[in-house]
Amino acid sequence: MPYIKPESRDKLEQWLLDSETIGMFGCGIHDAGELNYVFSCIIRGYLAQHGKKYQTMNDVVGVLDSSKAEFQRRIVAPYEDRKIEENGDVY
């Protein structure tokens, strides 16, 4: 989770609510292709704003890696732990 100040979070969440593309928390995104497209559009806009330079591209890759790791830690791992409890461990 990007631990940003509440006022920044409020501003960005309002932007998401107002966005015709995605809406809050993915409303209107129907599949992985559309999710990828939305991420790509956001990244393309970020690159346009900050310039195609090494630092900007490195920042984007870092955000994607960190977001993936946080999703894995906060969402996927607890889900897998619940499934192990429900169905038994493979190992």
Residue pairs with C-beta under 8 A, 6 or more apart in sequence:
1 70
1 74
2 67
4 12
13 24
16 22
16 23
16 24
16 25
17 23
17 24
21 28
21 38
21 41
22 28
22 29
22 38
26 35
29 35
29 38
43 60
46 56
46 60
47 56
47 57
47 60
50 56
50 59
